[in-house]
Structures are given as structure tokens and as C-alpha cells.
Amino acid sequence: MTELEKLNAGEMEEVVGGTLPIPNAVKVITSGLYTVLHNTPENVMTNEIPGTRLYDGDIVIKTEQVKDNMTYVYVQKNGASGWIDNRALPQVFC
């Protein structure tokens, strides 16, 4: 079980509200469009996870899993996990 899965509802609300720091949390950068999560580290439409659109400012938690130009992340707003193109992730943590 990960640290995030151990949080109760009150603690999660504090995290989402920005009062609790989470290591490796970053805001997605999409240049006004959106990006999606993928179920494998290949950035192709056939492996997109339905219902996982991410927009500018959505918060994700980066993991240490990186392959080519993709990073595995956890999305706070919907509890989804998947691969995201590195171009949508800033190099500096927020």
C-alpha cells in the first residue's frame, strides 16, 4: 500500500487543498489543451486510458518509473495511475 492509499478522507482533502506537501507532486502543463494517461509507456492512442484527461494545473505525483519519454504518475483528482508524456511535466517540483 502506498503513502497516498493510506491517507484518510480528511488527510486527502488537505493534500488536494495544498496544505500538506507531497513529495514529487507537480502541476501538469498542457499549453491550453489536455493530455491523457496511458496504460503502457508508449504514447499512442491505442493505449490511452479512457476518462483520464489532464488539463493545465492538474496535480500528479511522479514516480521513479521512467521509460523513454514517459513517466508513471498517480493522479489525485480521480485516483488513476498511468504513463504520461514527459513534455506535460515540469522539471521542477511544486
Legacy VTK file of the C-alpha trace (Angstrom):
# vtk DataFile Version 3.0
C-alpha trace
ASCII
DATASET POLYDATA
POINTS 94 float
0.000 0.000 0.000
1.420 3.402 -0.969
1.520 6.507 1.223
-1.362 8.018 -0.726
-3.549 4.952 -0.283
-3.039 5.182 3.497
-4.461 8.713 3.703
-7.950 9.022 5.124
-10.531 11.343 3.534
-9.623 14.327 5.736
-5.942 13.976 5.039
-6.583 13.618 1.302
-8.607 16.830 1.350
-5.646 18.616 2.959
-3.330 17.211 0.290
-5.603 18.243 -2.575
-6.128 21.646 -0.977
-2.386 22.151 -0.922
-1.863 22.275 2.834
0.089 19.024 3.062
3.267 18.697 0.981
3.500 15.530 -1.097
6.922 14.576 -2.463
7.157 14.636 -6.261
3.808 16.411 -6.732
3.776 18.519 -9.895
1.259 20.506 -11.898
0.569 19.296 -15.422
1.430 21.666 -18.289
-0.689 21.172 -21.423
-0.420 24.526 -23.235
-4.190 25.038 -23.168
-5.077 21.579 -24.466
-5.121 18.352 -22.491
-3.091 15.190 -22.127
-4.163 11.680 -21.124
-2.754 8.751 -19.205
-1.621 5.622 -20.993
-1.642 2.053 -19.699
1.808 1.350 -21.205
4.813 3.650 -21.693
4.127 4.098 -25.405
2.490 7.416 -26.324
-0.091 6.066 -28.785
-3.863 6.454 -28.952
-4.499 2.714 -28.728
-3.286 2.563 -25.108
-4.951 5.704 -23.727
-6.902 5.152 -20.513
-10.496 6.406 -21.049
-11.636 9.264 -18.807
-8.154 10.397 -17.785
-7.884 13.801 -19.420
-5.488 16.096 -17.590
-5.537 19.860 -18.012
-3.173 22.695 -17.046
-2.747 22.777 -13.286
-3.996 19.255 -12.537
-1.725 17.721 -9.902
0.019 14.398 -10.406
2.562 12.557 -8.313
5.609 11.429 -10.236
7.089 8.011 -9.515
10.603 6.805 -10.199
9.349 4.763 -13.159
10.524 6.408 -16.368
10.799 4.827 -19.808
11.898 6.759 -22.878
9.809 9.961 -22.847
7.100 8.682 -20.446
6.772 8.801 -16.630
4.405 6.766 -14.458
2.201 9.042 -12.304
-0.669 8.950 -9.816
-3.490 11.470 -10.415
-5.011 12.928 -7.256
-8.285 14.164 -8.759
-9.529 10.738 -9.831
-7.184 8.218 -8.240
-5.969 6.968 -11.615
-2.438 5.837 -12.363
-0.717 5.591 -15.706
2.005 6.809 -18.019
2.207 10.459 -19.115
4.382 12.163 -21.711
7.282 13.982 -20.014
6.531 17.134 -22.030
3.455 17.631 -19.803
5.558 17.526 -16.627
7.701 20.378 -15.330
11.274 19.587 -14.374
10.879 21.372 -11.019
8.618 20.008 -8.281
5.940 22.338 -6.873
LINES 1 95
94 0 1 2 3 4 5 6 7 8 9 10 11 12 13 14 15 16 17 18 19 20 21 22 23 24 25 26 27 28 29 30 31 32 33 34 35 36 37 38 39 40 41 42 43 44 45 46 47 48 49 50 51 52 53 54 55 56 57 58 59 60 61 62 63 64 65 66 67 68 69 70 71 72 73 74 75 76 77 78 79 80 81 82 83 84 85 86 87 88 89 90 91 92 93
